[in-house]
Amino acid sequence: MIKLVAVDMDGTFLDDQKHYDKDRFAKIFGEMQKKQAEFVVASGNQYVQLVQFFEPIKEKITFISDNGAMVTKHGEEIFSSSFEKTDVKKILEVLSFKTNFRVVVCGKKGAYILDTVPDDFIKTIEFYCPVMFKVENYDQIDDEVLKIALSCSEEETEYLLEELHGEISHIAIPVSSGHGSIDLIQPNMHKGNAIQFVLDYFDFTQEEAAAFGDGGNDVEMLKLVGTSFAMSNAPDAVKQVAKHVAPSNNEAGVLAQMEKIFF
């Protein structure tokens, strides 16, 4: 019996227009409540952004945000892990020599960008960073840094991932969430680690958990759980680690599979 379902958001639970069928999901969620099953949002995005999709029920579900660096259960933070300040400084120094990236430093209070960043970039990330601060330099950041997000051209993503692996992977692991986005996360602070924390918290087993994902940052989560689904729009490398393939995000593949699980 499935007692926990974890879903990635972009490219998985949400369609390409960043929507999902709220009425259809409400029926599924109601059935999950009856069966005391937990719904978990597991995303690279920040908590303040994720809760906007689930306003009526946000305090009834669990959020894994920033690729596993923070866990919020029913409105209460139950886990977080932040970078050492010296490691943040080193990472940003390395990135300062690279022109391929736009950098967003993600903390608990919000996201931080340099005030020299052009307005067109700000517009592209406003959706993902509803709480954003401009700073003259990164030393002005007074926050716990959960991850560092990098924006690059989609066709260069794989090359740049490899480049980063060689330089800073001892203090930050680069993972791709697709669509020209790379996150630098703390070693072992990935979605799989966070899911295991949540399973232990609720006293559920891995076999009692299901997960859905479409990106490289979902791999550890998909490997961990007993029932795993890669979306049909996922890269082959992600499909290879999942036990099943669900219809695409634009076909509401997550909802279709959840209906099979709970009805």
Backbone hydrogen bonds in HBPLUS format (Angstrom, degrees):
<---DONOR---> <-ACCEPTOR-->    atom                        ^
c    i                          cat <-CA-CA->   ^        H-A-AA   ^      H-
h    n   atom  resd res      DA  || num        DHA   H-A  angle D-A-AA Bond
n    s   type  num  typ     dist DA aas  dist angle  dist       angle   num
A0003-LYS N   A0208-GLU O   2.70 MM 205  5.35 158.9  1.75 144.6 150.3     1
A0038-GLU N   A0003-LYS O   2.76 MM  35  6.18 157.1  1.81 150.0 147.4     2
A0004-LEU N   A0208-GLU O   3.24 MM 204  6.53 140.5  2.40 156.3 155.5     3
A0210-ALA N   A0004-LEU O   2.86 MM 206  6.28 152.3  1.93 153.6 162.9     4
A0005-VAL N   A0038-GLU O   2.96 MM  33  6.43 157.7  2.01 166.5 173.6     5
A0040-VAL N   A0005-VAL O   2.78 MM  35  5.94 165.0  1.81 165.0 161.6     6
A0006-ALA N   A0210-ALA O   2.85 MM 204  6.27 161.1  1.88 149.6 154.9     7
A0212-PHE N   A0006-ALA O   2.93 MM 206  6.41 143.4  2.07 152.8 164.5     8
A0007-VAL N   A0040-VAL O   2.88 MM  33  6.37 153.4  1.95 160.8 167.8     9
A0042-ALA N   A0007-VAL O   2.83 MM  35  5.56 170.4  1.84 137.2 140.2    10
A0008-ASP N   A0212-PHE O   3.10 MM 204  6.16 150.3  2.19 143.6 152.7    11
A0013-PHE N   A0008-ASP O   3.26 MM   5  6.23 141.9  2.42 123.4 133.7    12
A0012-THR N   A0009-MET O   3.03 MM   3  5.23 161.7  2.06 126.5 128.2    13
A0013-PHE N   A0009-MET O   2.98 MM   4  4.72 116.8  2.39 114.9 132.1    14
A0014-LEU N   A0009-MET O   2.98 MM   5  5.54 178.6  1.98 140.1 140.6    15
A0015-ASP N   A0019-HIS O   2.86 MM   4  5.47 161.9  1.89 152.2 157.5    16
A0018-LYS N   A0015-ASP O   2.88 MM   3  5.21 157.3  1.93 120.2 122.2    17
A0025-PHE N   A0021-ASP O   2.97 MM   4  6.19 160.8  2.01 151.1 157.1    18
A0026-ALA N   A0022-LYS O   2.87 MM   4  5.94 152.1  1.95 141.3 149.1    19
A0027-LYS N   A0023-ASP O   3.33 MM   4  6.62 149.8  2.42 143.7 149.1    20
A0028-ILE N   A0024-ARG O   3.36 MM   4  6.71 158.2  2.41 144.1 149.6    21
A0029-PHE N   A0025-PHE O   2.75 MM   4  5.98 168.1  1.76 164.1 167.6    22
A0030-GLY N   A0026-ALA O   2.91 MM   4  6.01 151.7  2.00 140.9 148.4    23
A0031-GLU N   A0027-LYS O   3.18 MM   4  6.44 150.8  2.27 140.4 147.3    24
A0031-GLU N   A0028-ILE O   3.07 MM   3  5.16 118.0  2.47  96.6 111.5    25
A0032-MET N   A0028-ILE O   2.91 MM   4  6.28 151.0  2.00 148.7 157.8    26
A0033-GLN N   A0029-PHE O   2.89 MM   4  6.17 153.5  1.96 150.3 156.9    27
A0034-LYS N   A0030-GLY O   3.15 MM   4  6.44 153.0  2.23 142.0 148.5    28
A0035-LYS N   A0031-GLU O   3.13 MM   4  6.40 146.0  2.25 142.4 151.2    29
A0035-LYS N   A0032-MET O   3.12 MM   3  5.09 120.6  2.49  92.9 107.6    30
A0037-ALA N   A0032-MET O   2.86 MM   5  4.95 174.2  1.87 145.7 146.3    31
A0036-GLN N   A0033-GLN O   3.12 MM   3  4.87 161.2  2.15 100.1 105.2    32
A0062-THR N   A0039-PHE O   3.14 MM  23  6.42 171.1  2.15 160.9 163.2    33
A0041-VAL N   A0062-THR O   2.88 MM  21  6.34 158.7  1.92 162.3 165.6    34
A0064-ILE N   A0041-VAL O   2.63 MM  23  5.87 176.5  1.63 173.3 172.5    35
A0043-SER N   A0064-ILE O   2.90 MM  21  6.20 164.4  1.92 168.3 164.9    36
A0067-ASN N   A0043-SER O   2.95 MM  24  5.57 160.4  1.99 127.0 129.8    37
A0066-ASP N   A0045-ASN O   2.87 MM  21  5.19 168.5  1.88 135.1 138.4    38
A0049-GLN N   A0046-GLN O   3.03 MM   3  5.41 136.0  2.23 106.2 118.2    39
A0050-LEU N   A0046-GLN O   3.06 MM   4  6.36 159.3  2.10 154.0 160.3    40
A0051-VAL N   A0047-TYR O   3.12 MM   4  6.24 166.4  2.14 163.7 163.6    41
A0052-GLN N   A0049-GLN O   3.35 MM   3  5.78 144.6  2.49 106.1 114.9    42
A0053-PHE N   A0050-LEU O   3.12 MM   3  5.92 158.4  2.17 122.3 127.0    43
A0054-PHE N   A0051-VAL O   3.01 MM   3  5.32 154.4  2.08 110.3 118.3    44
A0057-ILE N   A0054-PHE O   2.98 MM   3  5.58 134.2  2.20 119.2 131.5    45
A0058-LYS N   A0054-PHE O   2.73 MM   4  5.13 108.4  2.24 158.8 171.0    46
A0060-LYS N   A0057-ILE O   2.78 MM   3  5.27 155.2  1.84 127.9 128.6    47
A0074-HIS N   A0061-ILE O   3.06 MM  13  5.33 156.6  2.11 135.4 141.9    48
A0063-PHE N   A0072-THR O   2.81 MM   9  5.11 165.3  1.83 148.9 153.2    49
A0072-THR N   A0063-PHE O   2.84 MM   9  5.11 161.9  1.87 149.5 155.7    50
A0065-SER N   A0070-MET O   2.94 MM   5  5.42 157.4  1.99 152.2 158.9    51
A0068-GLY N   A0065-SER O   3.04 MM   3  5.62 142.3  2.19 114.4 123.9    52
A0070-MET N   A0065-SER O   3.42 MM   5  5.42 156.2  2.48 144.8 141.1    53
A0069-ALA N   A0066-ASP O   3.33 MM   3  5.39 159.9  2.38 104.2 110.0    54
A0081-SER N   A0069-ALA O   2.84 MM  12  5.24 138.0  2.02 150.6 157.6    55
A0071-VAL N   A0079-PHE O   2.85 MM   8  5.03 161.6  1.88 142.5 142.2    56
A0078-ILE N   A0071-VAL O   2.88 MM   7  5.78 164.6  1.90 152.2 157.4    57
A0073-LYS N   A0076-GLU O   2.77 MM   3  5.19 144.2  1.89 159.1 146.9    58
A0076-GLU N   A0073-LYS O   2.88 MM   3  5.19 162.8  1.91 116.1 122.0    59
A0083-PHE N   A0145-VAL O   2.88 MM  62  5.69 161.8  1.91 168.3 169.5    60
A0087-ASP N   A0084-GLU O   3.00 MM   3  5.23 122.8  2.34 101.6 116.3    61
A0088-VAL N   A0084-GLU O   3.02 MM   4  6.42 155.1  2.09 155.0 162.5    62
A0089-LYS N   A0085-LYS O   3.05 MM   4  6.29 160.3  2.09 147.5 152.4    63
A0090-LYS N   A0086-THR O   3.06 MM   4  6.29 156.6  2.12 141.9 147.8    64
A0091-ILE N   A0087-ASP O   2.91 MM   4  6.10 165.9  1.93 154.3 157.7    65
A0092-LEU N   A0088-VAL O   2.98 MM   4  6.14 168.3  1.99 154.7 157.7    66
A0093-GLU N   A0089-LYS O   3.01 MM   4  6.16 142.9  2.15 141.2 151.5    67
A0094-VAL N   A0090-LYS O   3.07 MM   4  6.38 158.7  2.11 151.5 155.9    68
A0095-LEU N   A0091-ILE O   2.97 MM   4  6.28 161.3  2.01 151.2 156.7    69
A0096-SER N   A0092-LEU O   2.98 MM   4  6.02 135.7  2.18 135.5 146.3    70
A0097-PHE N   A0094-VAL O   3.25 MM   3  5.84 157.6  2.31 111.8 117.8    71
A0098-LYS N   A0095-LEU O   2.95 MM   3  5.23 164.2  1.97 114.4 118.7    72
A0102-ARG N   A0151-SER O   2.98 MM  49  5.02 144.0  2.11 135.9 146.5    73
A0151-SER N   A0102-ARG O   2.92 MM  49  5.02 156.4  1.97 142.3 149.7    74
A0104-VAL N   A0149-ALA O   2.81 MM  45  5.01 154.8  1.88 156.7 158.3    75
A0149-ALA N   A0104-VAL O   2.76 MM  45  5.01 157.6  1.81 165.0 160.8    76
A0105-VAL N   A0112-TYR O   3.00 MM   7  5.01 162.8  2.03 151.9 150.4    77
A0112-TYR N   A0105-VAL O   2.77 MM   7  5.01 152.1  1.84 144.4 153.9    78
A0106-CYS N   A0147-LYS O   2.95 MM  41  5.37 158.0  2.00 157.7 161.6    79
A0146-LEU N   A0106-CYS O   2.81 MM  40  5.86 150.3  1.89 151.0 160.6    80
A0147-LYS N   A0106-CYS O   3.36 MM  41  5.37 161.2  2.40 142.3 145.4    81
A0107-GLY N   A0110-GLY O   2.86 MM   3  5.30 163.7  1.89 159.1 160.5    82
A0108-LYS N   A0144-GLU O   3.19 MM  36  5.93 133.4  2.42 144.3 157.1    83
A0111-ALA N   A0131-VAL O   2.84 MM  20  6.22 166.8  1.86 154.2 157.4    84
A0133-PHE N   A0111-ALA O   2.75 MM  22  6.14 154.7  1.82 159.5 168.2    85
A0113-ILE N   A0133-PHE O   2.99 MM  20  6.40 158.2  2.04 161.8 167.9    86
A0135-VAL N   A0113-ILE O   2.89 MM  22  6.20 152.4  1.97 154.2 162.0    87
A0117-VAL N   A0114-LEU O   3.12 MM   3  5.70 169.6  2.13 120.2 122.4    88
A0115-ASP N   A0135-VAL O   2.88 MM  20  5.46 143.2  2.01 143.5 143.2    89
A0121-PHE N   A0118-PRO O   3.17 MM   3  5.68 133.4  2.40 109.3 119.8    90
A0122-ILE N   A0118-PRO O   3.35 MM   4  6.75 158.4  2.40 146.9 153.0    91
A0123-LYS N   A0119-ASP O   3.03 MM   4  6.32 155.0  2.09 152.7 158.5    92
A0124-THR N   A0121-PHE O   2.99 MM   3  5.12 123.2  2.32  97.8 112.7    93
A0125-ILE N   A0121-PHE O   3.22 MM   4  6.58 134.6  2.44 146.6 158.4    94
A0125-ILE N   A0122-ILE O   3.18 MM   3  5.36 137.2  2.37  99.7 111.1    95
A0126-GLU N   A0122-ILE O   2.99 MM   4  5.99 124.0  2.31 149.1 162.7    96
A0128-TYR N   A0125-ILE O   2.98 MM   3  5.28 122.0  2.32 105.2 119.4    97
A0129-CYS N   A0125-ILE O   2.85 MM   4  5.97 137.5  2.03 152.8 166.5    98
A0140-GLN N   A0137-ASN O   3.15 MM   3  5.98 166.6  2.17 121.4 125.6    99
A0141-ILE N   A0138-TYR O   3.11 MM   3  5.62 168.1  2.13 116.6 120.3   100
A0148-ILE N   A0184-LEU O   3.17 MM  36  5.09 159.2  2.22 138.7 145.0   101
A0184-LEU N   A0148-ILE O   2.78 MM  36  5.09 163.7  1.80 153.4 159.0   102
A0150-LEU N   A0182-ILE O   2.69 MM  32  5.05 157.8  1.73 165.2 170.6   103
A0182-ILE N   A0150-LEU O   2.93 MM  32  5.05 170.5  1.94 150.2 152.8   104
A0152-CYS N   A0180-GLY O   3.00 MM  28  5.10 168.4  2.01 142.8 144.5   105
A0156-GLU N   A0153-SER O   3.02 MM   3  5.47 147.7  2.12 111.9 121.6   106
A0157-THR N   A0154-GLU O   3.30 MM   3  5.33 162.0  2.34 104.2 109.6   107
A0160-LEU N   A0156-GLU O   2.94 MM   4  6.08 166.9  1.96 164.8 168.9   108
A0161-LEU N   A0157-THR O   2.87 MM   4  6.06 147.6  1.97 150.4 159.9   109
A0162-GLU N   A0158-GLU O   3.19 MM   4  6.45 161.0  2.23 148.6 151.9   110
A0163-GLU N   A0159-TYR O   3.07 MM   4  6.37 154.4  2.13 145.3 152.9   111
A0164-LEU N   A0160-LEU O   2.98 MM   4  6.16 158.6  2.03 148.5 152.8   112
A0165-HIS N   A0161-LEU O   2.99 MM   4  6.21 152.3  2.06 148.3 156.3   113
A0167-GLU N   A0164-LEU O   3.07 MM   3  5.36 144.5  2.20 108.1 117.9   114
A0168-ILE N   A0164-LEU O   3.24 MM   4  6.19 174.9  2.25 167.9 166.8   115
A0171-ILE N   A0168-ILE O   2.97 MM   3  5.76 160.9  2.00 124.9 130.3   116
A0172-ALA N   A0168-ILE O   2.83 MM   4  5.79 146.3  1.94 152.8 161.4   117
A0173-ILE N   A0185-ILE O   2.72 MM  12  5.20 161.4  1.75 157.8 158.4   118
A0185-ILE N   A0173-ILE O   2.96 MM  12  5.20 169.9  1.97 140.2 139.9   119
A0175-VAL N   A0183-ASP O   2.88 MM   8  5.36 157.9  1.93 152.5 159.9   120
A0183-ASP N   A0175-VAL O   2.80 MM   8  5.36 163.9  1.83 162.8 165.8   121
A0217-ASN N   A0176-SER O   3.09 MM  41  5.89 126.0  2.40 147.5 148.2   122
A0177-SER N   A0181-SER O   3.28 MM   4  5.82 156.5  2.34 138.3 145.1   123
A0189-MET N   A0186-GLN O   2.93 MM   3  5.21 162.7  1.96 132.1 133.5   124
A0194-ALA N   A0190-HIS O   3.17 MM   4  6.51 159.4  2.21 151.3 157.2   125
A0195-ILE N   A0191-LYS O   2.81 MM   4  6.04 156.8  1.87 152.0 158.4   126
A0196-GLN N   A0192-GLY O   3.03 MM   4  6.26 160.0  2.07 148.3 153.3   127
A0197-PHE N   A0193-ASN O   3.05 MM   4  6.35 152.1  2.13 143.2 150.9   128
A0198-VAL N   A0194-ALA O   2.96 MM   4  6.29 157.7  2.01 150.2 155.7   129
A0199-LEU N   A0195-ILE O   2.82 MM   4  6.10 160.1  1.86 155.1 160.9   130
A0200-ASP N   A0196-GLN O   2.96 MM   4  6.15 163.0  1.99 150.2 154.2   131
A0201-TYR N   A0197-PHE O   2.91 MM   4  6.11 150.8  2.00 143.8 152.8   132
A0202-PHE N   A0198-VAL O   2.98 MM   4  6.25 156.2  2.04 153.2 157.6   133
A0203-ASP N   A0199-LEU O   2.84 MM   4  5.74 112.3  2.31 136.1 153.9   134
A0204-PHE N   A0199-LEU O   2.84 MM   5  4.86 162.7  1.87 143.2 146.4   135
A0203-ASP N   A0200-ASP O   3.20 MM   3  4.77 144.3  2.33  90.4 100.9   136
A0208-GLU N   A0205-THR O   3.06 MM   3  5.23 145.0  2.19 101.5 111.9   137
A0209-ALA N   A0206-GLN O   3.10 MM   3  5.33 159.3  2.14 113.4 115.2   138
A0226-GLY N   A0206-GLN O   2.81 MM  20  5.52 149.1  1.91 139.9 129.4   139
A0227-THR N   A0209-ALA O   3.18 MM  18  6.36 155.5  2.24 157.2 159.5   140
A0211-ALA N   A0227-THR O   2.96 MM  16  6.57 141.5  2.11 151.7 163.5   141
A0229-PHE N   A0211-ALA O   2.84 MM  18  6.16 154.5  1.91 159.9 168.3   142
A0213-GLY N   A0229-PHE O   3.09 MM  16  6.61 147.6  2.20 158.3 168.2   143
A0231-MET N   A0213-GLY O   3.09 MM  18  6.24 150.6  2.18 151.7 157.4   144
A0218-ASP N   A0215-GLY O   2.97 MM   3  5.42 160.4  2.01 116.1 120.3   145
A0219-VAL N   A0216-GLY O   3.41 MM   3  5.56 165.5  2.43 106.2 110.3   146
A0222-LEU N   A0218-ASP O   2.94 MM   4  6.17 160.3  1.98 160.6 166.9   147
A0223-LYS N   A0219-VAL O   2.93 MM   4  6.13 152.2  2.01 153.5 161.3   148
A0224-LEU N   A0220-GLU O   3.13 MM   4  6.18 140.8  2.29 137.7 147.2   149
A0225-VAL N   A0221-MET O   3.44 MM   4  6.64 161.2  2.48 156.0 156.3   150
A0244-HIS N   A0228-SER O   2.95 MM  16  6.08 134.9  2.16 146.4 160.2   151
A0230-ALA N   A0244-HIS O   2.96 MM  14  6.39 161.7  1.99 151.6 151.9   152
A0246-ALA N   A0230-ALA O   2.85 MM  16  6.07 154.9  1.91 145.3 153.8   153
A0234-ALA N   A0231-MET O   2.91 MM   3  5.24 163.4  1.93 117.1 120.0   154
A0232-SER N   A0246-ALA O   2.84 MM  14  5.79 125.8  2.14 153.8 164.9   155
A0238-VAL N   A0235-PRO O   3.05 MM   3  5.52 135.7  2.25 110.1 121.0   156
A0239-LYS N   A0235-PRO O   3.16 MM   4  6.55 160.1  2.20 151.0 157.0   157
A0240-GLN N   A0236-ASP O   2.93 MM   4  6.10 146.6  2.04 151.9 160.0   158
A0241-VAL N   A0238-VAL O   3.19 MM   3  5.60 145.0  2.32 107.7 116.4   159
A0242-ALA N   A0239-LYS O   3.32 MM   3  5.31 140.5  2.49  97.4 107.9   160
A0251-GLU N   A0248-SER O   3.02 MM   3  5.18 154.0  2.09 104.1 112.5   161
A0253-GLY N   A0248-SER O   3.10 MM   5  5.31 154.3  2.16 146.7 148.8   162
A0252-ALA N   A0249-ASN O   3.35 MM   3  5.21 159.6  2.39 105.1 105.3   163
A0256-ALA N   A0252-ALA O   3.04 MM   4  6.29 160.0  2.08 156.4 162.7   164
A0257-GLN N   A0253-GLY O   3.12 MM   4  6.29 158.9  2.17 145.5 150.0   165
A0258-MET N   A0254-VAL O   2.90 MM   4  6.10 156.1  1.96 152.6 160.2   166
A0259-GLU N   A0255-LEU O   2.94 MM   4  6.10 149.2  2.04 146.7 154.0   167
A0260-LYS N   A0256-ALA O   3.34 MM   4  6.65 147.4  2.45 135.9 143.7   168
A0261-ILE N   A0257-GLN O   3.06 MM   4  6.38 142.1  2.21 141.1 151.8   169
A0262-PHE N   A0258-MET O   2.95 MM   4  6.14 159.8  1.99 154.2 157.8   170
A0263-PHE N   A0259-GLU O   2.97 MM   4  5.49 140.3  2.13 141.9 147.0   171
